[in-house]
Amino acid sequence: MMSEPNHSHVSPGRRLLPLFAGGLILLAALFLADLMLGSVKIPAGDVVAVITGGEAARAEWKDIIMHFRIPRALTALLAGMALSVSGLMMQTVFRNPLAGPYVLGISAGASLGVALLVLGFGGVFGTAVAGGGSVWAMAVAAWLGAGLILLLIMGVSLRVRDIMTVLILGILFGSVTTAVVSILQYFSESASLKAFIVWTLGSLGNVTGMQLRVLLFSVGAGLVLAVFLLTPLNVLLLGESYARSLGLGIRWVRFLAFLSTSILAGSVTAFCGPIGFVGVAVPHLGRMVFRTADHRILFPGTLLAGGIVLLFSDMVSQLPGSDQVLPVNAVTALVGIPMVIWVILKNRKIGFE
């Protein structure tokens, strides 16, 4: 067996501090760059002046930054963090490097909730949803849809001990949910169908101020719940049998992890559409950069990496120098899929040994 690099003479703090500092600097730089990009070019000096409470050279630039670009960048930051932490928890619970809210069908369940709201009850809620007047309805619909898949997975996990079987059944539940959404699309009216199709492409720029506040509250709640799971997730890495011998309630930990994931993934899906591959790819990026399986380090590291990846994806989707905007879902797939392929080809579970 090849020996691992010896870091015994380097304290964890001295090794990790430059990584976190560099990550924070990169995150801040990408956030600033994201505010500069768009159909209207705004100089960096004016962007800095506006976000520090000053005035821009043109009054319209300040309006663009404050009302459009800052909400878009904050949405990218929150969505990246939420999806990445969701993937980290699911990969640990299932001890599978390809687990995540998108793979498990939790995102598909959130999509079903939104589809029922937009397509199934378009006549009642359609106008309100389109106008942003039913912010909580959209979020609650996504949470209920994600919670439905959660309850199905939890019901199976209570009867089935093999966690891989639970993972496979979760994928099947997601496929059934996608089929139901397709049926709703087939029988829906053209106006509602168009609105739903646009939503499925994913967007970070259509989130209103009220929606952003709801998203911030929801993601904050999900992340706080995840913080309380850091130590139990570390214990799970040692194996379920050993975790039980230490008195850890496996089913309780699974339930809380699924609940946190449903809140995080459901909230992002409600307002940004189903954004794939971030939850699967970013936790591996965190493990490679920080070279640890300790969730007390991986959690903040994954938060940083998730924000960086989705801010970068948002910048790419803006197509600098063009008036066109790509669907963010397509960009995250182009960014995330190569990393997922790399994980499969390496044929090893990074950080799970």
Secondary structure, 3 states (H helix, E strand, C coil): CCCCCCCCCCCHHHHHHHHHHHHHHHHHHHHHHHHHCCCCCCCHHHHHHHHCCCCCCCHHHHHHHHHHHHHHHHHHHHHHHHHHHHHHHHHHHHCCCCCCCCCCCHHHHHHHHHHHHHHHCHHHHHHHHHCCCCHHHHHHHHHHHHHHHHHHHHHHHHHCCCHHHHHHHHHHHHHHHHHHHHHHHHHCCHHHHHHHHHHHCCCCCCCCHHHHHHHHHHHHHHHHHHHCCHHHHHHHCCCHHHHHHCCCCHHHHHHHHHHHHHHHHHHHHHHHCCCCCHHHHHHHHHHHHHCCCCHHHHHHHHHHHHHHHHHHHHHHHCCCCCCCCCCHHHHHHHHHHHHHHHHHHHCCCCCCC
